Amino acid sequence: MSRCRSWSPVQRYGLAAYRRYSGSGGYPNIPLSSPLPGVPSPTFASVDGLEKSETRITTLENGLRVASQNKFGQFCTVGILVNSGSRHETKYPSGIAHFLEKLAFSSTAQYGSRDEILLTLEKHGGICDCQTSRDTTMYAISAEVKGLDTVVSLLSDAVLQPRLLDEEIEMTQMAVRFELEDLNMRPDPEPLLTEMIHAAAYRGNTVGLPRFCPGDNVDKIDQAVLHGYLRSYYCPQRMVLAGVGIEHEQLVKCARRYLLNTRPVWGEATPTDVDLSVAQYTGGIIALLVVKRCILMRGVWAQQEDDFIPFAVLNMMMGGGGSFSAGGPGKGMFTRLYLNVLNRHHWMYNATAYHHSYEDSGLLCIHASADPRQLREMVEIITREFIQMAGTPGEMELERAKTQLKSMLMMNLESRPVVFEDVGRQVLSTGKRKLPHELCALISNVTTSDIKRVTSKMLRSKPAVAALGDLTELPSFEHIQAALSSKDGRLPRTYRLFR
Amino acid sequence: MRYGLHNYRFEVKKFYAQSLAGAPETRLTALDNGLRVASEETGHATCTVGLWIGAGSRYESEKNNGAGFFLEHMAFKGTKKHPQTALEQEVESMGAHLSAYTSREHTAYYMKTLAKDLPKAVELLSEVVQHCSLNEADVEQQRAVVLRELEEVEGNLQEVCLDLLHATAFQGTPLSYSVLGPSSNARTLSRQDLVEYLGSHYKAPRMVLSAAGGVNHEELVGLAKTHFSGLSFEYEGDAIPVLSPCRFTGSEIRMRDDAMPLAHVAIAVEGARVGSPDIVPLMVANSIIGSYDIKSGGGKNMSSRLAAMAAEENFCESFQAFHSSYSDTGLMGMYFVTDMHHIEDMMHWSQNAWMNMCTTVTDSDVARGKKSLKASLVAQLNGTTPICDDIGRHVLNYGRRVPLAEWDARINAVTPKMVRDVCSKYIYDKCPAVAAVGPVEQLPDYNRTRASMYWLRF
């Protein structure tokens, strides 16, 4: 009814005049279907194989490595990666990495608070983020290329001179508690299971240490503890300044200006207690009793540099996903876990293969979930799949897995933040970067004998099992071990008097 | 180029334009049958290629609402040359991803693949769209899948709320239909319905073959000529479907359920249609209002005033300002999720933000909004698939791809007065459409909401 009121100017002045209402102040009232006059026709970039250009790496005098990959565009991603994570927390209370992640980009020597930082970044259309994992901490900023100087200065401040005020630490404690609650309440148990499988596989050492702060440690971590840790691990030799979308010389110049002679806020000290331990795979079982559904994750040891690519191919070959749908053609509907497991046993909710790799070890896991009453069958199916991995893979299967891996790699590398992470991580762990086409060549060279070799090595080690849910039907660990060493992967028969 | 007086400024503009257009050109060619081919060559080793079609739930009637969605499900179940398993294996062996989506006015089928596989990709896509086999048996099988998906979507309350918003705002017109269609139609749609839908809407002049990545335009046009020349451009009996105008009705719909933990509320006014130049100031206004999510942890220091307030007083779990435009109308609105005790507060402050846009928005706010809008436009185009999607939708909506430099110029031309004028034109004293799901007892009566669409201060 009140539409009458809004239409009356139209009735009074006509439709054309009404439309001109929006074109006040000389703004041309030109619809989007015609080009705006007066805008110079843009000179478009021409593609000249920039993608194949080398990643350039320079090492500064204090050990800091600067790596960059040029890519055309208005925006760049620059960040600092540090070789520090939850695996280095053996001598400290667990959870420091989790805290550092939440405390990143808070007040620093130059910036009074997080929102000052965000305001500065807004001027350059930028965003900042920090992510920690078990072995790496990554501080990243994406912003306009012309803001490079500000970005590097901000990074150096955030990493080397955070103030770590008491009220920030308190807020972080609250945020950590909130996140832990959220993790436990979520219907998707994957992060919890990943924690558990690492704890089972590497009992009590390095990679097995919890990545999320355990509940009772939340109050134990304060500025002194953090400074102690940072003194040992945040030193230039363990850091890489990586950038994508900028010129290498410019990045090095900024690095020299802001990262070469800056004293970190926790004081200079020769790092003494740096934990250099190699991950010790132990295997074992961890079970957590929760309600309703039952989820299982099984991992077996892996790793050495040459084996990384065959394991990635193996992971692709196993594939898997949710039982409702793979997600369409191309998302792995012909992988082994779909063909042999999900398509045959419709009672399984989910079966997926995962591959975690670290510089000295790794895990290949199969994660499955189903109703608790079918737990025993599910375990047997998984053990059978593991044993079958040791058989010769079919030619077509292997080719398909290799092509899918190459294609996934290239598709992920379309995105600038992913390229940044790739550059940073490779330089951090090996000191150089293998370009995408080199990785593709390595993937193409994987043969069936490579797969068989890595699988048999993997199956000789003790398995690690993590289980979550109603576990009354879970076979004992010895039975699972026996199944994995047997020829066909079947669990030993148990005879029960009372079913 | 023509304005000699502004030579110096023009030079500066040109350098800025050069640095801004750090993106290759989008080339557009039309085939004889009306099919348009558009591509952007970015030099990546991968590419995304797809068909964007001007068909969607808006073109359906009450009886066949959901046909487009059903057809999308049937698309990958086999073609005349490649039965289902063969098609799937082909795609998997290429390491490619084949996907599709349907919306109210667009349908898209696209494939992400390595750049060297472009010819095969175009061939497969042409088969999927033109020669879909549509077996009776497959139709029956997919019926169950569609019903199950309908059931799952009921759990996604954001979708439910926004669908209800469309249903009430455009009531009595085809835009009110949801894309998935009602379950009654999912049970009764037959192969014949799908064939009819295909035949009346998948016509060459309404389609765009779009690609982005390591693709060569000439090669793509050649492939299009090979595979898509047979695409029909004539309608049966010359019955070209004419879009009936969809009127906006200020109204309200509530689905009250006190057992739900959170309430989802959306409020919208009629917005700008797709080609309208008003979209730019409206987008700037939405960028100033911003969005917020409690899990993102921005805390009290967010730049949007509404977000800072929401964080400080804990008004909501999340909110976002949105603008959906269709060919002759649009929806400009806000959507928020909150618990049952804060609905009234959140509604009050959201409408307050709107009134602010219409009357007192400041220079610094507009400057901030413009910057963040420009940044988000560029940041979204991160990868070949978003670029390809952008090209497809632009050509369907505007007949050309609007280059980033032009978006930049249009955004720069926005002044605070323009934001106030344009927002007043669309928001001030207009009847909103409100949709709410969950424990919504506290949601103010519609008359109160309508009364908050103007201020008695001047």
Interface residues (C-beta under 8 A of the other chain):
Chain A: S2 R3 R5 S6 Y21 S22 G23 S24 G25 Y27 P28 N29 I30 P31 L32 S33 P35 L36 G38 V39 P40 P42 T43 F44 A45 S46 V47 D48 G49 L50 E51 F72 G73 Q74 F75 K102 S113 R114 D115 L118 L119 E122 K123 G125 G126 S142 E144 M171 A175 F324 S325 G327 G328 P329 G330 K331 G332 M333 F334 M396 E399 R400 T403 Q404 L405 K406 S407 M408 M410 M411 E414 S415 R416 P417 P436 H437
Chain B: M1 Y3 F10 K13 K14 A17 Q18 S19 L20 A21 G22 A23 P24 E25 E41 T42 G43 H44 A45 T46 F76 L87 E88 Q89 V91 E92 S93 M94 G95 A96 H97 L98 S99 A100 M111 K112 T113 L114 V145 R148 G213 G250 V274 G275 S276 P277 D278 I279 P281 G297 G298 G299 K300 N301 M302 S303 R368 K371 S372 K374 A375 V378 A379 N382 G383 T384 N397 Y398 G399 R400 V402 P403 L404 A405 E406 A409 R410 A413 V414 T415 K417 M418 D421 V422 K425 D429 K430 C431 R450
